[in-house]
């Protein structure tokens, strides 16, 4: 039976940890693409997996950024004097 890679719970990671993961995934994609240009890959589906992981990481980063900005905006609006 094939081993399944342990799923990373991106929702529990902090923004800094997500950025680290994104950097390493981007670097990994670069290395694999370079390797693919010189020699054929054993598993060309690796590129697709990494691209999708990068997209997933960017999505979670955007969600975290949106939640932070909406909470700051709501705090700003709540503290504002209404006329």
HELIX and SHEET records of a PDB file:
HELIX    1   1 UNK A   10  UNK A   12  5                                   3    
HELIX    2   2 UNK A   15  UNK A   38  1                                  24    
HELIX    3   3 UNK A   45  UNK A   79  1                                  35    
END                                                                             
